[in-house]
Amino acid sequence: MAARIRETTYYANIGVADLNGNLVCSAVPLSGRVNVADRSYFWRAVTTADFAVGEYLVDRVTGKGAINFGYPVLDAQGHVTGVVYAALDLAWLNDFAANADLPPGSTITVLDRKGTILARFPDPDRWVGKTEPEAPIVAAIVKGGEGTADAPGLDAVPRLFGFVPLRTGPGETALFLSVGIPRAAALVEATHHLIRNALLVTLFGALALLAAWAGGSHFLFDPVNRLIMAAERLGRGELTVRSGLPHDAGEFGRLASTFDRMATALEGREAQLEQAREAERQEREHAERRLRHTQALHAIDQAITGSLDLRLTLAVVLDQVVAELHADAADVLLVDPHSQELYYSAGRGFRGNTIMAYRLRFGEGDAGRAVLDRRTVTVADLTKAADFVRRHLVEEEGFVTAFVTPLIAKGQVAGVLEIFQRRPFQPTAEWLEFLETLGGQAAVAIDNAALFQGLQRANLDLTLAYDTTLEGWSKALDLRDKETEGHTQRVTELTVRLARGVGLREEEIVHLRRGALLHDIGMMGISESILLKPGPLTDEEWGIMKKHPVYAFELLAPVAHLRPALDIPYSHHEKWDGTGYPRGLRGNQIPLAARVFAVADVWDALRSDRPYRAAWPQERALDYIREQAGRHFDPAIVEVFLRLVEHPAQD
């Protein structure tokens, strides 16, 4: 017996008592006479002739808190002649619980049928020996049967409890083992692992107690060991493991049945969780894919609204097509409305330039068929497609699969978007839907570019018409006065050159040129008797003549297109020193365009023949221009003008 004690970790003592309860031998040496006749395990074993379990007590031999097991010693006739007892040292449960894989705040409790706490982790000193039959969780446990409960613990902390009874015979329950996990821990992601561990700890405890009951009975060790090994494998995550024991009415049969049901439930729960995780993963991937698609469409929208250059927009479209549809190559073929052909416009992922050389008639090949049918065409195997006219392209690029979707905007086919794969590819409905969505965006980009090009052409035609009309007006004005014929064209050209010299922008020069052409448009309001008078004008006639800038303003101001060109017709007779007309502006009050024109206008007049004088030589005219700087002219503009005339090569 002493050797047996040394071999085990959970027995405090093993001994034999006669029918009177006197210990006749003990693994732990006796210091005197010891009688156990009053112990429940002893008289149960004697009266039932069967295995019996006692309540919590302090062992009279060892002085340790323990649970005693009694097993009857029978003679040949089956009469009880004595009782073999084993004192189970409950202290080992503390080590067992401390090493369990449970979250903080968990509890392990062993109760007897009266609700007395036989073992407790943590705080064994506080709880062991107390009887708590009225506590809700204790009442739930001692009702019998294995199960779980969500209830406050002995310390009032809400927990999820798992418990099993330990039966010594039909209908007789000796002990109860429970494990409680804090309710908060059940909310974390690894809930199923915690529940599994709780149930495993409960089962391990039950198995350990059964192994202790087995004592020296060899026939009990094999099923216990099989159950323990199965539980350990289950604890390692082998959810398909089963006990392998028959589900009979015995203790091991019931325990095996409980174990197998628990393992089956865990396996099913794990399968459900795996399905849920897979569904969540697929949903997350779907959401991420939708987000990328939305971002791709947003990038294309930005390209469409931010640039009217079709090449740039199609480049963005194809970048998104290749990235989001995982295409090996993609291109856009545009419609030539005159030849009714498709021609290459932009592409991505091609190894060579063969694609650029093809022009396909409507109905020719898969691209031409997509135009006529106005639907997406799929070619699963290009190597077997007899009607694929670009055979050389397929062989050169190694393409296997192709998808062609027409680009339709406002009911008109503007081209096609082609996708090529160098491997077999089976698209999903979502993939095809996004392909057609990208095709729609490309069609919008093409339509916008076409509209812009049309507007540009119309605007250019309108601008040319305006300018041609203005030039016609200026020539008509020159025809009224033969003496100044050609003056308007010459002064306009000189004004434009001088404007560039002083740094005016080209968009400003456009209006300046129109103003120069119309600088004398106000003369239409002056009668020919004054305009063509051969002699000097009277003061009254000069007063009328000086009104022609005002007439120009009144004539041109209602025309919105010509309003930016008013500075020269209205202000070209103003002078730097304020002595000009019609408003007497001075210095920078005079519009810059008018200041530039004034120098060019006087220069051309001085250098041209008039009936009343010959043209001035260049030097004399230059001297006059210099002399009038700060009086008639802006000095800064005069400086630029002199450089322009004296160094024409630098112009």
Secondary structure as UniProt FT lines:
FT   HELIX           2..7
FT   STRAND          11..18
FT   TURN            19..20
FT   STRAND          22..26
FT   TURN            37..38
FT   HELIX           40..48
FT   STRAND          52..58
FT   TURN            60..62
FT   STRAND          65..74
FT   TURN            76..77
FT   STRAND          80..89
FT   HELIX           91..98
FT   TURN            104..105
FT   STRAND          107..112
FT   TURN            113..114
FT   STRAND          116..121
FT   HELIX           124..127
FT   TURN            128..129
FT   TURN            133..134
FT   HELIX           136..142
FT   STRAND          147..152
FT   TURN            154..155
FT   STRAND          158..169
FT   TURN            170..171
FT   STRAND          172..182
FT   HELIX           183..187
FT   TURN            189..190
FT   HELIX           191..214
FT   TURN            215..216
FT   HELIX           218..235
FT   TURN            236..237
FT   TURN            239..240
FT   HELIX           251..306
FT   HELIX           310..324
FT   TURN            325..326
FT   STRAND          329..336
FT   TURN            337..340
FT   STRAND          341..348
FT   HELIX           354..357
FT   STRAND          359..361
FT   TURN            362..363
FT   HELIX           365..373
FT   STRAND          377..379
FT   HELIX           382..384
FT   TURN            386..387
FT   HELIX           391..397
FT   STRAND          401..409
FT   TURN            410..411
FT   STRAND          412..421
FT   HELIX           429..480
FT   HELIX           482..484
FT   TURN            485..486
FT   HELIX           487..502
FT   HELIX           506..517
FT   TURN            518..520
FT   HELIX           521..525
FT   HELIX           528..531
FT   HELIX           539..545
FT   TURN            546..547
FT   HELIX           548..556
FT   TURN            557..558
FT   HELIX           560..565
FT   HELIX           567..571
FT   TURN            572..573
FT   TURN            576..577
FT   HELIX           587..589
FT   HELIX           592..606
FT   TURN            611..612
FT   HELIX           618..628
FT   TURN            630..632
FT   HELIX           635..646
FT   HELIX           648..650
//
